[in-house]
Amino acid sequence: MGGSSRLMLPQEIIRKKRDGGILDQDEIREFVAGITDGSVADEQLGAFAMAVFLNGMNREECVALTLAMRDSGRIMRWSDMDLPGPVLDKHSTGGVGDSVSLILGPWVAACGGFVPMISGRGLGHTGGTLDKLASIPGYDPFPDRDRLARIVRKDGVAIIGQTDDLAPADRRFYAVRDVTATVECTPLIVASILSKKLAAGLDALVMDVKTGSGSVMGAESRCEELAETICDVAAAAGTPTSALITDMNQVLARNAGNALEVAEAIEILRGEHSEGRLLEVTRELAAEMLLAGGLFRAREEALDALDRSLQAGHAGERFQSMVSALGGPDDLLDSYSRILPAAPVVLDVTPPEPGFILKMDVYQVGMTVVELGGGRTRSDHKIDLAVGLENIAGIGERVDANRPVARIHARSHDQARRAAARLTAAIRLTDAPTDRPPLIHRIMNAQQPRHENENLVP
């Protein structure tokens, strides 16, 4: 790819992309450097985002934007530590009851991977791993570099938050996109996700792209486009990546709400659940991570190793060791029901008449948790870690007076009643049993490189 022979003003770069031109690597790096040091104004950044939204980017441009944003801050280096296994991570596009990371990180670590997992907070109807971890007393998701390195080396996993020095250009770019109607743009989504993940110094990445009524991406065709592009761009940037398209037409876990989701994750790590949607999706993602990292050659071998490590308690031990190392209770795995915060009001939600769940508006289920205080619609909102929904029924399950739709955990009786009404309205019942949607829709790997002038769909 050719480089620019001279520096260009931000408005020249914007004009070139506005008019459908192809930006070269130097132009993109120059513009991202301006995002980082403040020489590119917010108005210019918004105009650039809109130009990309309208005209797209080809593969080479998207790779260049991803790498420039990755290089705008610190990049984690693990090679000096001589780790006896690959550095792996996964990223989810978000959903309701998605507590996969809490189980996945220690589970993969127990099978030989090293997982420095950078997590985020929830916004809107989706939950965030960092909020779930906040329900663990004393847990510090922002260790210094030396402490993080020691924990990853010893325990194989550290689930932490994004620090200010990792991909700082993305933080500013996303804030501007959020207020300029340019969030839904595939090249910019890809660069945003991958710049942060690649800054973690990974050997391989697995994407969990959610589709359905509770997903952020929505239609499956759009999810497939995003997954293909992420796999393609990440591979071109030097990080092998695969993606699973997974179902979010029903709540993934049985629980939705921060402390309640931590409790369910711990129960799985303790070996108390041998089946369920959350366990199934996590197991498939974990197997994909182990394969991507070269720890196993065959999927059945990876799945067998995962099953044995879970049954033997090794995954749970890794989770407890990580929690302790990051300041949390030493007995969380055994005493979680006493340690995690609990809401004072508990209410079972029974349907007006018995029936089988045919459809579920998972977005509304997520907003039920938000209305209880367990989520935020603005980044500065304080959330209630104890509230949420427990034992949520799934599609195809019969609900009646003996099997509630869910159990609400609330701060007050009024909140519980409002949540019950919203939750009941979010489900549709039928008289006959119905098929449950598949949890794993598709597994995708890096595609053949596109022609360099082929645009990614905006």
C-alpha positions, 0 to 999 in steps of 0.5 A: 500500500502506498504512503502519502508524500506530504502531511494533509490537513484533517479537512483534506482527508475528510474531503477525500473520503467524502468524495469516495476516495481511498485513504492510504495508511499514512493519511489514516494514521495521521488522522488518528494521531490527531484524534489522540492529541486533540488536533482534530476537532470534534466537528472534524471527527464527526464529519469523518465518521459520517463520510465513512458511514456514507461511503464505507471503507475497503479492507486495506483502509479498515485494517489501517484504521484498526492498527492506527487506533490500536497503536494510539496507546499502550500495547500489552506485551506478553512475549517477555513473560515466556508464558507456556501457552497462548494469550486468548480472549473473546468479545461479545456484541452484548445481550441480556443474561450474558455472563459468559466471560465470568465462566469462560476466562477461568475455564479456558485458563484451566485448559492451558490458555492465558486470558487477560480479558478487558471488559466493559460496563453495560449500557441500555438494555445490555449488561456489562461484565465490569458491572457484574464484577462490581457486585463482588466486594473488594474486587479491583478491576484496574490493577497496575501493570506489574500486578496484572502480569503476575495474576495472568502468569499465576492464574491464567486469567484476569478480567479487568476494565479498559485503562485510559492508556489502551486505544485512547483514540477509540474512546474519543472516536466512539463518544463522537459517533454516539452523538452523530448517528454514526454508531451503526457503521461496520468499518467503524464498529470493527475498528473500535472492537479490534483496536481494544482487543488487539492492544491486549497483545492476543495470539487469537480472538473469538467473537460472540456476535449475538443475533435476535430481539435482545441483540445490539446488531439485530438481523442475522444478515447484519451479524454475519456481515460484521462477523466476516469483516472482523475475522477478515480484518483481524487476520490481516492485522495479524491476529487469527480470529473466529466468530460464532453467531449466537442466539439472543431471542431469549435470555441467555442465562437463567438470571439477569442482573449483576449479582444474580448473574455472578451467582449463576456463573459460580453455580456453573463453575461449582459443577451444579448445572450440567446443562442450560443455554449459558453453559452450552454457549460458553462451552462452544466459545471456550472450545473455539478459543482452545482451537484458535490458540492451538492447544487442541487440534480437534473440537472433540478433544477441546470439549473433552478437556473442558468437561474434565476441567469443569467436573474436577473443579479446576475452572472454579479454582481459577475463578476463585484465585483470580477473585482473591488476587484482585482483592475479592473474598477468599471464600466467594466460591463457597459463600457467594450466597452470603457475600453477594448483595441481595435485594429486599423484595422478591416476587414471582411473576405468574402468567395470567393463564398457563401456556408455553412461551412462544416468543420473547422480546428480550430487549424489553426483558433487559429494560425490565432489569434497567427499570429495576435499577440494575442497568443504565441508560447513560454512562454516568448512572449508578446501578443497583447491583442486587436487583434483577430477574432469577430463573427466567423461563425460556422459549418452549417452556410451560409457565403457570402458577407452579412455574413462574415466568421469573422471580423478580428481585427488587428494591421496593414492592412498587418496583417489583409490580411494575417490573412484573407487568413489563415482563409479562407483556414481553412474552407471548404464550401458546397452547402447544409446545414449540421448538426452541431456537438453536443457540449456535447459528453459525461458526465463521473463520477468516475469509479470503481477502477481498480485492483492495478496492472492494468497499465494506458495507457502511 
